[in-house]
């Protein structure tokens, strides 16, 4: 069945999490990153730059579930492929933090293989400050969009991330831009600290101009 553009604007429920040392260490171990800053408990444990996906997962699943209310069958939802991932880190997640994550669908468009959906996923600390923002693109293979392409968000302004990140510790030699393909198995995966590589507008660009 076609996906209705009315899904744009859907917001997931908020999901709350407590960050602890064991969780940070387990994620790094799970992806095979043996750097000491992720495992040496005699020093402060650092957050792996792609760890935020751990607190984003429930919100992502909520978006996928929402497609069922906007036209898709369970089988069509299951054909979703994680195609793009653009992560901005404003503040690292550290042990003892309480964070809340919510996802919002910000755009849909038709592409040759199917419908491309972009969601914005925000993780905030207990003070309501933005810690991480992800722009994720999912391709629903062999699905048709029931209407015109629609988006409600423009490419993100990365200036705030750049300013915030400049004062954060660069654990394990983090650079301003981190390629994360080895840690996150997607078609195009970039974790970005301080500068956006895509954003909603770029992800929703006409297919011929898409990178």
C-alpha positions as CSV (number, residue, x, y, z in Angstrom):
1,X,0.0,0.0,0.0
2,X,1.2,3.6,-0.6
3,X,2.7,5.6,2.3
4,X,0.7,8.8,3.0
5,X,2.7,12.1,3.3
6,X,0.6,12.8,6.4
7,X,3.3,10.9,8.4
8,X,5.5,14.0,8.1
9,X,5.2,15.8,11.5
10,X,4.8,12.6,13.4
11,X,6.6,12.7,16.8
12,X,7.6,9.6,18.8
13,X,6.9,9.5,22.5
14,X,9.9,10.6,24.7
15,X,12.2,7.8,25.8
16,X,14.3,8.3,28.9
17,X,17.6,6.6,29.7
18,X,20.4,6.7,32.3
19,X,23.9,6.6,31.0
20,X,26.4,4.4,32.9
21,X,29.9,3.3,32.5
22,X,29.1,-0.3,31.7
23,X,26.8,0.7,28.9
24,X,29.5,2.9,27.3
25,X,32.1,0.1,27.7
26,X,29.7,-2.6,26.3
27,X,28.9,-0.6,23.2
28,X,32.6,0.0,22.4
29,X,33.3,-3.7,23.0
30,X,30.4,-4.8,20.9
31,X,31.7,-2.9,17.8
32,X,35.3,-4.1,18.4
33,X,36.8,-0.8,19.4
34,X,39.6,-1.6,21.9
35,X,40.8,1.9,22.5
36,X,41.8,2.3,26.2
37,X,39.6,5.4,26.7
38,X,36.5,3.2,26.2
39,X,37.7,0.4,28.5
40,X,40.2,1.5,31.1
41,X,38.2,1.9,34.3
42,X,41.1,3.7,36.0
43,X,40.3,6.8,33.9
44,X,37.0,8.4,32.9
45,X,35.3,6.3,30.3
46,X,34.7,8.2,27.1
47,X,31.6,7.9,24.9
48,X,32.2,6.3,21.5
49,X,31.1,8.9,18.9
50,X,28.4,6.5,17.5
51,X,27.1,5.5,20.9
52,X,24.1,7.8,20.7
53,X,22.4,5.3,18.4
54,X,21.8,3.3,21.6
55,X,19.5,5.9,23.0
56,X,17.9,6.6,19.6
57,X,16.8,3.0,18.8
58,X,13.4,3.0,20.6
59,X,12.4,6.3,19.0
60,X,13.4,5.0,15.5
61,X,11.3,1.9,16.1
62,X,8.4,4.2,17.1
63,X,8.6,5.9,13.7
64,X,8.7,2.6,11.9
65,X,5.6,1.5,13.8
66,X,3.9,4.8,12.9
67,X,4.1,4.0,9.2
68,X,1.5,1.3,9.8
69,X,-1.0,4.1,10.6
70,X,-0.1,6.0,7.5
71,X,-0.7,3.3,4.9
72,X,2.0,0.6,5.1
73,X,1.5,-3.0,5.9
74,X,3.7,-4.8,8.3
75,X,5.6,-6.5,5.4
76,X,6.2,-3.1,3.7
77,X,7.5,-1.6,7.0
78,X,9.9,-4.5,7.3
79,X,11.4,-3.7,3.9
80,X,12.8,-0.4,5.3
81,X,16.5,0.0,4.8
82,X,18.7,2.4,6.9
83,X,20.2,4.4,4.0
84,X,21.8,7.5,5.5
85,X,22.9,8.7,9.0
86,X,24.1,12.2,9.9
87,X,25.0,12.6,13.6
88,X,25.9,15.8,15.3
89,X,27.3,15.7,18.8
90,X,26.9,18.9,20.9
91,X,27.7,17.3,24.3
92,X,29.1,13.8,24.9
93,X,26.9,11.5,26.9
94,X,28.7,10.7,30.2
95,X,28.1,8.3,33.1
96,X,25.4,9.6,35.5
97,X,23.5,11.5,32.8
98,X,19.8,11.2,32.4
99,X,18.7,11.8,28.8
100,X,15.5,11.9,26.8
101,X,15.3,11.0,23.1
102,X,12.5,11.8,20.7
103,X,12.2,11.3,16.9
104,X,10.2,13.4,14.4
105,X,9.5,12.6,10.8
106,X,10.6,15.7,8.8
107,X,10.3,14.6,5.2
108,X,9.3,12.0,2.6
109,X,9.9,11.8,-1.1
110,X,9.6,9.2,-3.9
111,X,12.8,7.7,-5.3
112,X,13.2,5.0,-7.9
113,X,13.7,2.1,-5.4
114,X,10.9,3.3,-3.1
115,X,9.9,6.0,-0.6
116,X,12.7,7.8,1.2
117,X,11.8,9.1,4.7
118,X,13.9,11.4,6.9
119,X,13.6,11.6,10.6
120,X,15.2,14.0,13.1
121,X,16.2,12.4,16.4
122,X,17.1,14.7,19.3
123,X,18.7,13.6,22.6
124,X,18.5,16.2,25.5
125,X,20.0,16.1,29.0
126,X,18.1,16.7,32.2
127,X,18.5,20.4,31.8
128,X,16.8,20.3,28.4
129,X,20.1,21.0,26.5
130,X,20.6,19.4,23.2
131,X,23.3,16.7,23.4
132,X,23.0,14.9,20.0
133,X,20.9,15.3,16.9
134,X,20.7,12.7,14.1
135,X,19.2,13.0,10.7
136,X,18.4,9.5,9.5
137,X,17.2,8.5,6.1
138,X,15.2,5.2,5.6
139,X,14.3,3.8,2.2
140,X,11.1,1.7,2.1
141,X,11.8,-0.5,-0.9
142,X,9.1,-1.0,-3.6
143,X,6.8,1.4,-1.7
144,X,4.9,4.3,-3.5
145,X,4.3,7.7,-2.0
146,X,0.6,8.6,-2.0
147,X,0.9,12.2,-2.9
148,X,3.6,14.9,-3.3
149,X,7.0,15.0,-1.6
150,X,6.9,17.0,1.6
151,X,9.4,18.2,4.2
152,X,9.2,20.5,7.2
153,X,12.9,21.0,8.1
154,X,15.8,22.5,6.3
155,X,19.5,21.5,6.5
156,X,20.7,21.9,10.1
157,X,22.8,24.8,11.3
158,X,26.0,23.2,12.6
159,X,27.4,26.4,14.2
160,X,26.1,25.5,17.6
161,X,27.6,22.1,17.4
162,X,30.9,23.5,16.4
163,X,31.0,26.0,19.3
164,X,29.8,23.5,21.8
165,X,32.2,20.8,20.7
166,X,35.2,23.1,20.8
167,X,35.1,23.0,24.6
168,X,34.7,19.2,24.9
169,X,37.5,16.7,25.7
170,X,38.8,15.1,22.5
171,X,39.0,11.6,24.0
172,X,40.9,9.1,21.9
173,X,41.9,11.8,19.4
174,X,38.4,12.5,18.1
175,X,38.6,14.8,15.1
176,X,36.1,17.5,14.1
177,X,34.7,15.0,11.6
178,X,34.5,11.3,12.2
179,X,33.8,8.6,9.6
180,X,31.8,5.9,11.2
181,X,31.2,3.4,8.5
182,X,33.1,0.7,10.4
183,X,31.0,1.2,13.5
184,X,27.6,1.6,11.8
185,X,26.8,-0.7,8.9
186,X,24.8,1.5,6.6
187,X,24.9,2.6,3.0
188,X,26.2,6.0,3.8
189,X,27.1,6.7,7.5
190,X,28.8,9.7,8.9
191,X,29.1,10.8,12.5
192,X,29.8,14.5,12.6
193,X,31.0,16.5,15.6
194,X,30.5,20.2,14.7
195,X,29.6,20.1,11.0
196,X,26.7,18.6,9.2
197,X,27.3,16.5,6.1
198,X,23.7,16.2,5.0
199,X,20.6,17.2,6.9
200,X,17.0,17.0,5.8
201,X,17.3,19.2,2.7
202,X,20.3,17.4,1.3
203,X,18.8,14.0,2.0
204,X,15.6,15.0,0.3
205,X,17.3,16.5,-2.7
206,X,16.1,15.4,-6.2
207,X,17.5,11.9,-6.9
208,X,19.8,13.1,-9.8
209,X,21.6,15.5,-7.5
210,X,21.8,13.1,-4.5
211,X,25.3,12.1,-3.5
